[in-house]
């Protein structure tokens, strides 16, 4: 079947049982699949989403450095 990357499930479980977790995952997939396919098919949309993510990361970085609230992990997209 080929190599697969696996992530531990436990950090993502916020509900009391796995069934509710998987129901939530499927709801997210159903709600966002069309947009994910569009990211792959439409270069203009990809660029727009990429820029939005970059801006969000920069805004989150500025917010994190000046507050004592929860920290957000960001990556530099300028490499």
N, C-alpha and C positions, 0 to 999 in steps of 0.2 A: 504494500500500500504506500510505501514511501515514508520519509521522515516527517514527523509532526512535532510542533512545539506545544508543550502543555504548561498550563499555569495552575497553581494551586487554587482550588475553588473556595476554600474557607474564608479568605479575606474579603470575598465579594458577597458572601451570604449575609444579608442584613435582615432577612426574614427568619422566622423560627424554623421553617422547614424548606427542604430543597425544592419541593413541588412549586411553592410560591415563587422561589427564585427563578426557576425555569419558565414559569408563566410570564414573569416580568421580562425575562430575556427575549422570549418570543414576541411579546408586545412591542418591545423596542425594535426588534428586527423587522416586524411587519410595518411599523411606523416609519422606519428610516431606509428600508431597502431601495426604494425608488431613488432617493437622494444619493445613496452610496453608488448606485449604478450610474447616475448622472455624473458624479465626480469622475468616474472612469471614462465616460463617453464624451463629455463636453469640456474641452480645454479651458474655455472662458469661466465656466462654473468652478472647475478645479482651482483656477487662479484666484477666484473670488473667495472660495472657502479657505484656501491656503493663507491668503492675506488676513482674513478674519481670525484664523487661529494664531497667526503671528502677532496680530494686534492684541488679542486676548492674553497671550503669553507675556507680552510686554507690559500690559496693564496689570496683570497679576503679579508680575515681578516688582513693579513699583509699589503696589499695595502691600505686598509681603514685607518689604524692607522697612515700611513705616508703621506697621501694626504688630501687635502681639498676638493676633488671632492665628487661625490655622495656616500652615504653610502649604503652598501649592508648588508642585514640581513642574518646571518648564524646561524646554530645551532650546538652544539657539538654532534658529533656522537660517542663519547667515553663513553657515559653513560652506 
